[in-house]
Amino acid sequence: MALLNGSAKTMAEDVYHPAPEIVQSAYIPDYDAVHNEALADLPAFWGSIAAENFEWYEQWHTVLDDSNPPFFKWYVGAKTNIVHNALDRHMKTAARNKAALIFEGEPGDTKIYTYQQLNYEVCKFASVLRALGVGKGDRVTIYMGRIPQLMMAMLACAKIGAIHSVVYGGFSTEALHSRIEDSASKVLITCDGAWLRGKTVDLKDIADEAVQRAGTIQNVVVVKRTGQEVQMVAGRDHWYHELMALPIADPKATTEVMDAEDPLFILYTSGTTGKPKAILHTHGGYMVGTATTHKWVFDIRPEDVWWCAADPGWITGHSYIVYAPLINGATSIMYEGAPTFPYPDRWWQIVAKYGVTILYTAPTAIRGFMRFGDSWPSRHDLSSLRLLGSVGEPINPEAWKWYHRVIGKEKCPIMDTWWQTETGNFMITPLPSVALKPGSATRGFPGVDLDVVDEDGHPVAPNEEGFLVIKRPWPAMLRTLYKDPDRYVEAYWSRYQEQGWYLPGDSAKKDEDGYIWVIGRIDDVIKVSGYRLGTAEIESALVSHSTVAESAVIGVPDELKGNVVHAFCILKQGVEPSEKLQMALRDHVGHEMGPIAKPAVVNLVDSLPKTRSGKIMRRVLRAQTLGQEVGDLSTLAD
């Protein structure tokens, strides 16, 4: 990528232009033309994509039913099953002998599944679930480590029309119990344990306690992963490998014919207050949205080795580990363990070993690697990489540049994606053919109609902060909150109900080029002496200091200023904390952003509370600082 200096009026100092050969080979070489065509007729745009790229048992009679907003429906009347497009149709082509999944366990064990082998395992487990009484519309909770059987369990549920509810394997008993209870699941699929940082996580013990407190679970299926001793309850608990060896495990299982609007899964996401929200996604629209965004944004080719280094326990894993890569016939990497175990080069070793061509990860991981310096990745041949991606939160420009320079060797465009559990797929994202500005996710994916507006719904001036809104529906959007349609309307549609706009809950700015700069959650904006300061901007200023690896800031009530800024910083490896450094960091922010943004307090800490998707939970820091109840911690990664 060529580097051009941006003008002083833009929010970015640098603009990175893709090399001509990248533009020419991209699926969408001309973003503006495709985006304008899509906005001119959204149903025609998404209808043609669905017809040309996916197989349907029956066609739709209406692409978009918007007669009952905000309860939109897509591909109305169509019959499909996402597993038909992810696995079944590949059995008719040469792709069946291609590697679908390359697994590397933390202890070093490896396993490769072709599409044929993955389909064989999924069919057998689908038959097992049917034998356990699971059918169309039943809920199944999955609570596992990052192993192939997690993917197989999700696909087996979808194949028979059951609704999967994946709970991240690092969650507590209470988090698992509440999700089982809310979904009224009849089967739980778990492991004896999982490997993490050389130790085992006792998943089965946590699951046992949760199941005892939830009255709906009839059967527990246990995958033997670590080999540790676990208690098996007679009549309720079954070893996965034993079930799969029985005649009930039929490798010729049929795929359930589903309506395009039938539920595929529910996935819980943290609310600022109250219980987690159960996001509901469906087979048809989710399938079209995730696979199309994956293919166009990451320029997916048959020879690619794709690595989404997330966990299937959150939406990035659902969309871009399990479903979209399989629909697009890609080869995926799945790594079980911690990024830096046993050494900080584990990821770079995997990239070199398997010739990974595309890496998609979170800014929190990138900043974590930055702490260890350039030498660890430099030990490995990373030349196979051609595209990089970022997900989970706005990426600091300093982290973006390190990722581009050290990992991408200044030749890999970075696809910085903004989206949510609710949206199902990328919403604001570059394409490989567009110019990049470190820290901006660029513009809406073709067909995504969005803007930045004030409280009354008027577009704000360039570089002014406002509310990010999505003006029109999209195929992969959530359909509702499971069993709670009123909360769905209130949470996402009530503020701009008259205009019919979806409110994601993020504040943003739009520059002169129309590029979106996501600042942070609306409740992560700090008002100091009447000035609205974005947490992401202050955090970027802190991370730009040579000693800081990662930071989080919060607003604390102040009698004089309304609020003052409290900062929490993780220092780079080898940097010693001191009062002198705390003062230097305060002054650095003042220099970078002006005196108004200077933190009143700088705390030097060892860790920050984060969700599994890498989002810093600033409300936890705020509650701890103010001595308040911290509330729901079920989505904390650790």
Disulfide bonds with the S-S distance in Angstrom:
none
